[in-house]
Amino acid sequence: MVRRRPIGEATVRSVQVTMSSSADPELLLSRVRTRPGDLLDIGAIARDIRSLYELGDYELVDFFLTQDAEGHILHIEAHHKSW
């Protein structure tokens, strides 16, 4: 079971992209509208994920959040199509 805590007025400290291909992560990052300093907005993150998935190059695009003493880190993972 995953426990969820209220996010409140949290901000995004960093956005990181990892991919299962040799493509440039900066290219994907340029399509993500969520930026460091933005308020954490799950709806906006979902739109970012959908936008990346709609490129048609990935069979799965997902995200997760981690937190450290300085704030929340948005991790986006893009898995290139295996076919």
Buried (B, 14 or more C-beta within 10 A) or exposed (E): EEEEEEBEEBEBBBBEBEBBEEBEBEEBBEEBEBEEEBEBBEEBBEBBBEBBBEEEBBEEBEBEBEEEEEBBBBBBBBBBEEE
